[in-house]
């Protein structure tokens, strides 16, 4: 990082202006980068780009590695010939992001663009799949999630347990799986183009990596033994949060599942290190959210309706960062 004094702005992608109800990786993002550059700023800090989970929260995402399809730039798809036209969006609400309306509006258009691109370039997904191994589990997770929007532990057994053996997908499921891969390929391509544009202006992007992951996520579904879950119900036995303080008499009960730190230590902290490593390739600088939990974390029994009950537990943070620095000195 430049040692001279510099400054930046925090603005989530979703908060950018857009005729489609939510900010995206298109022209308004470039316009904001232009504004930053003209004002002399050097950094653009954004919130996690991950698929929004419960309450549209980027801190309860469906994946640590995927991006939300809301950020796809439709105009770019039209320019590339994958969309013939873009109908007007009728769900604009002044001063607010129209999450549900925008997602409902964009999805049929994204399906059309997917079919058009694959009809012209049937092997276009191969390179992305090879370069991003995480996409295989995530594409399956989202394919099942669109079939049944409930939490993964409530899916029918065939879908819930697919991750245990990863059998081949066929027919409509295979096509739906490939659509999820195409979405991520498109998002990463558009983000990379925006990122490069920012670099040309001398602007670095600061990303944000949540300490915990959401329970209803591919992260937990594909790594169940990494978290403190009940063996039969698959529900968390302990959850994350912070205890009562000056701001809240009952504390904050976030609901994220707690890591099985012994399992993490036994595996060289690979799960967390992989999250950090992949995110570091996406952003120029990375903010590690809730950093204090690498030292001690508040462990709440899942049966407790608030964060009042719980205890501070020491985390093996020094061992984790020693391992991380040994891999990335």
Secondary structure, 3 states (H helix, E strand, C coil): CCCCCCCEEECCHHHCCCCCCCCCCCHHHHHHHHHHHHCCCCEEECCCCCCCCHHHCCCCCCCCCCCCHHHCCHHHHHHCCCCCCCCCCCCCECCECCHHHHHHHHHHHHHHHHHHHHHHCCCCCHHHHHHCCCHHHHHHHHHHHHHCCCCHHHCCHHHHCHHHHCCCCCHHHHHHHHHHHHHHHHHHHHHHHHHHHHHHCCCEEEEEECCCCCCCCHHHHCCHHHECECCCCCCECEEEEECCECCECCCEEEEEECECHHHHHHCCCHHHHHHHHHHHHHCCEEEECCHHHHCEEEEEECCCCCCCCCEEEECCHHHHHHHHHHHCC
